Amino acid sequence: MSWLPITELLLEAHPERQVALAPSLSHAQLRLQALRLAAALQARGVQRVALFLEDAAELAVALLGAWRAGVQVLLPADAQAQTRQRLADQVDLWLDDLSELDAEPLPGARLLPEHCRLTLCTSGSSGEPKLIDKSLEQLANEVDALEQLWGENLGQATILGSVACQHIYGLLFRLLWPLCAGRPLYRRALPFPEDLQQASLGQSNFAWVASPALLKRMGDNLDWPALSRVKQVFSSGGALPAEAAQSLHERLGQWPTEIYGSSETGGIGWRQGHTTWQPFTGIELSLDEAGALRIASPYLPAGHIEQSADAAELGADGRFVLRGRLDRIVKLEEKRISLPMIEQALIGHGWVADARLGVIQEGRAFLGAVLALSPEGLHVLRNQGRRTLTETLRKHLAEHCETIALPRRWRLLLELPYSSQGKLAQSQIDTLLAASRPTRGVPSSSEERDGEWLLQLPVPPDLAHFTGHFPKTPVLPGVVQVDWAQHLARQLIPGLPPRFAGMEVLKFQQLVRPGDTLQLSLRFDAERGKLYFAYRNGEAACSSGRILLEPAHG
């Protein structure tokens, strides 16, 4: 399929050119819908529009239509109420549904770069929102460079991705690049390995635009021989652990293509199975006096040099090695401590799959650690207890850092709460460390069937109740199971009597341990005032009973 520059995507119709799948959309249909939307925006006098559309093809329609109408576009990072409120004075219209915007189409035309502006909204490393302006020329330069590098290898591969197109990585790799190259794109983001597999196996050729968060979760249960037909695997948004890259190489016969960059800079470099990065063509790198990377790029405004906080070493061959973020070096009692260095030391232990650190200010400042436990780490927690696990990790860290840098607070998870873009703001880590250990499980799903509620309920590995019950073999207390059942029932079932009046036929058959995922069923018999509950762990019954509920005394 011939290459269409971004500026010519609305110039002429190409009915034979497929743009999107599930459902299908041709270039001619895309062009007509975009020109109709452009006319509707002009008729309304819209000058600035915020676009939040999870369907990549609809976002393409809206983006191109807005540009054709001369409307400035803002891509918010999410559609939360506080985000809408924060951006209210930045836009005239928030657009998350295209059904109400339709008019007689404007004529097809070449997009004028000077009239096409885009503003990205990113959370940044601190969690504070940041607005970043991009010109059409910057975006076009980057898309052209991607095609020069990998277009021949991709051929006519369908582009499937786990990341949203609201951010620079997804916008370029899942949307603009396929549009220009004539490669069909899958409309919906596929954030789970099973969904990505199902969509992939329906294509003769396919490539993945993924996040490290997804690629780390791709386990043995997938059909790897069939998936090895993938043309290329792209990863960006955060560091892909070396073991995850190695696992993909063994299963797919190719190294994932990791992309290093940011919303501000666009792509900076890439690598496949190496510790060193190769800069993209036209990127000029230097270091400031602190050793932090400075970037001059065709994806930045002309003459602008972006100063990063990433420490790096530049090689004579033009490649570079990253050495962690300088803005994550903290001072404790006048000693400089590199949080990334300690995190890497923790991840080097077999009990830890991932780790992030933060500073806690409670009188004297100290470090806290948020860990995602490996299967081996979870086994130790379940069979030797929390104290054994954390003290062993402190001893391990003592070989890598001074005593003052040893974490004094630990939060244990099954996985860190990365976004779909592979981002994890420091503010999230700080919030986890400041909060008390959890006392309840949070359902991952719930549904009602004929008056009975069925819930999937992961048991937090760091539950506060485990500490005293029991220190070396943590078990979920029966009284807590009853409390959870009543608490969740009151959230889901309206009109429950408020007074607890006793229990009937209470049975405890199987121990519940850290990291288990329970299936909880709840049913209320209003005539008898009895709440029936039952916990299962897979096929095994854990506990069951009836909670007697009465109206409040007058």
N, C-alpha and C positions, 0 to 999 in steps of 0.2 A: 504494500500500500504506500502511495506517495506521501511525502511529508508536507503538512500544511502548517505554516507559521501561525502562531497565536493570532497575529493581526489579520489573517485571512480566513479564520474559522467561520465567519459569517458573510464572506464575500459571495460565494457561489455554493449551490447545493450539490452534494455528492450522495445520491440515493444508495449507491452500492456500498458505501462506507458504513460499517457497523460501529456505533459508538458505545453502546451499553447492552448488558445482558440482565435478565431476571427482573423485570421484563425487557425485551429487546427495544432498542431505539436506534434509528438510522441517523446519519449526519443530516439528511434533509429534514427529518422531524425535529432534531435538536435545533437546527438553524431557524425553522419556522417558529417554534415555541419561544426561542430567545428573542426573535424580532417582535413577536406579539407582546411579550413581557416588556420589552424596551418601549414600545408604544404606550403601554399602560402606565409605566413609570413616568414617562414624559407628560402624559395627560394629567397625572396627579401632581405634577410639579415637584417630584421627589429629587432632592439634591444629594442626599446621603442615605444609604440603606445598610442595615445589618442583616446578613444572611446566615441563618442557621438551618441547614437542611442535611439530614443524615443520609439521604439518597444522593449518591455522587452524581448521577445523571441530572437530577433536579438542581443540584448546586451548579453544575456546568451551565445549565439553561439560565439560571438566575445571574450567575457571574457574567456570562457573555452578554446577556440582555441588558444588565445594568451598565456595562461598559459601552455597549452600543448607544445607550441613552445618555451617555456622558455623566452617569451617576457614580459618585465615589462609593466604594464598597468597604465595609468593615466585616471581618470574620471573627465573631466572638468565640472564645474557647469553649463556652458551654451556654446552656439556655436557662440557667438558674435565675430565680426571681431577683436576687441581689445583683447579678450580672446585668440583667435588663435595666434595673434601676440605675446602676452605675454608668451605663452607656447611654442613658436616655437623652442626655443633652448633646451626644455626639452624632445622632442620626435622626432622620425624619420618619423612618419607617423600619420596623423590625419584621423581617419576612421569614416565616417558617412554613408557609403554605402557599403554593403557587396557584391554587384553584380559583382564587378570586381576582387574579390579575390577568386580564386578557383584553386585547384590542386588535383592530386591524393592523397587520404587521408593518413596521417600518421597512424601507427598502434594504436589501442586503448591501453591506459596505465593508470596506477595510477598517479595522479598528485603528484609531489614531492614538499612538502611545502617550502623547502629551495629555490626552483626555481620559486615560484609563489609570486610575489610582486604586490601590488596595492597601488596607490597614489590617494587620494581623494583631490579635489580642492574645498575649501569652502570659502565663502566670509567672514566668521567670524562676530563678533558683530560690528566691526568698518567699515565693507565694504571692507577692504583691503584683497586681496586674500591670502590664506594660503594653503600650500601643506602638507598633512598628510599621512604618510606611514602606511600601514597595512600589516601584514603577513597573510598567509592563515590560520595559526594556530589560530590567534586571531579571524578571521571571523568564523572559524569552531566552536570555543568554544562558541561564541555567538549564532549561529544558533542551536547548541545542547541544550543550556540553554532554548531557546524559545520553542523548541519542548517539553522539559521536563515539562515546565510550562503549556502550552496551547495546545499541540498537541492532546490530547484526546478529548478536547472540540471541536476543529475544525473538527476532522474527515477528510472527503474528501471534505471539502468546497472549492469551487472555490475562489481564491484570487483576489479581485478587489480593485483598489486603485486610489487615486487622486494625489499621489505624484510621482515624477520622480525617476527612479532607479539610477540616477547619484549621489545621495547623500546617506549617510550611512543608514538612516532609510528606504528609498525605496529599496535600494540595498539588505538589509537584509530581510525585511518583505515581499516585493513584488517579490523578485527574488531568492535569495539563499535559504531561508527557504522553500518556496514551491518546489524548485527543489529537495532538499534533501528529503523532506517529501512525494513527489509524488502527491502534490496537484496541479491541473491545475491553471495556472495564466492567467489573462486577459492581452493581450499584451499592449493595449493602456491605458494611464493614463486617468482618468475620473474626470476632475476638476470641473464639474458642477453637482449640485444635480440631475437634470433631467437625465443627461447621466448616472450617477451612478445608479439611479433607473431603467432605461431601461435595462442596462446590468444585474443588480441583478435579476430582475424578470424573466429573461430567464434561471436562474439556480435553481436547486432543493436545493442546499446548497451553501451558500456563506458567505464570511467574508470581512470586509472593512479595508483597510490600508489608513487612511485619515489624512488630516491636520486639525488643528483647524479652519483655514480659510474656509474650506468647511463645516465642521460640524456646524459652526455658521450660515451658510446661508441656512440650511435645514429647510424650512418653512412648513406651513400648506397645501401647494398645492400638497404634495407627498402622495402616497398610503401607509400610515404608517402601517395599518394592514398587508399588504402583505410584507412590508419591515421588519416587526418584526420577520421574519424567520431568520434574519441575525445571524450567529453563534457568532460573536464577532466583536466589533468595536474598532480598534486601532487608537490612536491619538498621534502625536508627531510633533516636530518642533517648538513648542511654547506653551504658556499656553492656555488651553481650559477654557474659562470663566465658573464659577460655574453654571450660569443660562443655558448655552448651554448643559453642562453635565446633569443637572437636566431635561431639556427638552427631551433629548435623552432617559433618564431613563424612563420618563413617557410614551414616544411614543413606545419604543422598549422593555420595560420590563427588561432592563439590563443597567448597568452603562458602559460607554465607558472605555476602558483600556488605560490609559494615560501612555506614556513612557517618562521618563526623561533621557536625555543623551546628547552627543555631538559627532561630527565627531572624535574628539580626543579620547574620552573615550569609545565610544560605549554606550550601555545601562548602566545606573546607577541604576535606580529604576523604579517602576511602582505603579499605584494606580487605584482604582475603587471606585469612589464616596466618597473619604475621602480627608482630607487636608494633611494627612501624607503619605509619600512615603515608599514603601517596597523595600529595596535593592535587586537586583538580587543575586542569589546564587554565593558565592565566592567574592563578592564585599566587601572590607574593607574600612570604612569611618572614617575620623578624621577631626578635625578643626585646622586651623592655629591660630596664636595669634589674628588675626583680625576677627575670626569667619567664615572664608571662608572654604568651603568643600575641603578636600584632598581625592583623590580616588586611591586605589590600586585595580587592577582588572585583571582577566584572559583575558580581551579583550585589555590589554595594554602590552607593552614589559615587559618581566620578570624583576622584581625588580624596575620598574619605578612607581613613585607616581605622579599623575597628580594634579597640584594645580589649582583649579577653582577660579573664582571670585564671586561664588554664596554663599551668606551668608546663614547659616543653623543652625538648632538646632537638636541635636541628642538625641533621646529618649532612655530610659533604655531597651525598647523592641527591639532596633535595627532599628526602623523606624526613619524617619527624616522629618522635615518641612523646606521648603525653605523660605527665608526671603528677596529675591531680590538680585540684583547684586551689589557688592561693587564697581565695576568700573563705576557705574552710580550714585555715590555720588559726587556731585560737590560742589565747594566753591564759594560763592558769598559774597563779602565783609567780608571774613574770617569766614563766617558761612557755616557749612556743611549741604547740602540739599540732601535728598534722592529723586531722580526723580521717582523711582517706587512707593514710598509712596504717592507722589502727584498724580501720574497717577491713583492709586487705589482709592484715594479720589474722583477724577473726575468721574471715572467709577461708583462710588457709587451713583452718581446723576442720576435721571431718564432720563435726557435729553442726556446723553452720553453713547454710546455703546462701545467705545474704545478710548484710549488716549495714546499719546506718547509726551514726552517733550524733549526739547533741549535747549542748551545755545546759545544765540545770542551775538556776540561781536561787538557792534557798539558804540564806546566810552566806556561807562560803560557796563559791562556784565549784561544781564537779561535773564529770561526764556521765552520761547515761547511754545505754546501748539498746537499740531495737533490733532483734534478731529474727530471721526466718530460719527455723530449724530444718536441718536435713533429716531424712528418715532415720539415720543413726542417732542424731541428736534427740529426736522425738522418742526413740527407743530408750535412751538414757533417762530422759525426763520421766517416762512412764514407769521405769523399773528401778531407778536409783534416786529420783527426786530432783527438785529444782536446785537445792543447795549444792548437791554434788555437781550438777551441770555448770552452774555459774562459777563455783570456786575453781573447777578444772579449767574453765575458760580464762579466768583471771590469772591462774598460774601459767597458762600458755602465753597470754599477753605479756606477762612479766619478763619474758625473754625478748620482747620486741620494744618495750617502752618503759619509761620511768613509772614509779609507783603512783605519782600524782595523776597520771594519764589512765590509770585503770578504772573502768566504769564502776560506779557504786550503785547504779540503778539499772535493772534489766527488765525489758519487756519482750516476751517470747510469743512469736506468731508462727503460723504455718507458711505465710508468704507476706512480703511487704506490700503495702497498698499503692502500688504503682498505678498511674492512670493508663488509659489505652494507648497513650503516646510514649509509655515507658518513663514518665516523669514522676518524681517524688519530691515535692517541695520540702525544704527544711522545716517550714512551719508545721507540716503534718507530723514530722518526727518529734518536734518539740511538744506538740499537743499530746502525742502518745506517751511521752516521757512524763509530762506534767500530770496526766490523769492517773487515777488509782487503777490498780489491777481490776479487770472486769469481774462482776459478780453474776452476770447472766449471759446466756447464749443468745445470739441474734439469728433468727431463722433466715436461711438463704432462699427459701421458697415456701409458699403456703397456698393451698387451694381448698375449696369446699366441695364436697361431693355428698349430696343427699343429706345435708344437715351435719355431716362430719367434716371436721377440719383436719387436713394432713399437712404436716410441716417437716421440712428438712432442717435439722438443728445442729450445726457444728458446735462441738464443745471446745471453747477456747483453751489452748494449752497452758495459758498463764492465769487461769481462773484463780481468784483469791481464795476460794474455798478449798483448794487442793493443799494449801500450806499446812494446815493442821489435820488433814484427813486423807492420807497420812503422809508424814514428811518424806519417807523414802519410797512409798508406793501410792502415789496420789489417786484417790478414788472420789467420784462425785457423790456427796452425801445424799441419802434418800430424802431428807427433809428439803434439800435444795431442788430435787427433782419435782417434788410436790409443789413447791413454791413456784417453780418455772411454769408448771402446767396451769396453775391457777392464774398467774400473771398473764401468760399468753392468751388464755381463754378470755380474760377480761378485755384484752385488746381486740379480739376477733369476734366474740359473740355478744351482741347487744342484749342488755336487760338482765344480766346475771345478778342474782341476789347478792347483796354486799357482805353478808355475815358468814364467816367460816364456822361450820357447826360440827365438824368431825370427819372421820374417814371410815371407809368400809373396804373389805377384801383387799387390803394393801399387800402387794407381793413385790419382792425384790429378788430377781433371779440371776442377773448377770451384772458384773461390775462395769461401770462407765468410767472411762479413762481419758486423760488429755489427748486431744486430737481426734477422738471418735466423732463420727457424724451420726446422729440419732434421727430416727423417724418417729415423730410424735403425732398420735391421733387424739383428737378432742371431740367429745360429743356431750351436749347438755340435754338432760331429760327434765324439761320444765315442770311437768306434772309431779315428778317425785323430788325435784330440787337436787338432782344429782349430776355432777360433772364427771364423766367417764374419761380417763386418760390411760394411754399405754405408750411406753417407749420401746422401740426396737433398735437394734444395731445390726443392720442387714437382716439375716434370717433369725437372729437370736433375740428372744424376748428379754428385755432388761428389767422393766418394772411396769406395774399397772395398779389401778385402784379406782375408787369412787370418792369424790370430794363432796361432802354434804354442804349445801349452801342454803341460807335462810334470809328472809327479809330482815331489815334492821328493826329492832324493838322500838315501839312507839314511845 
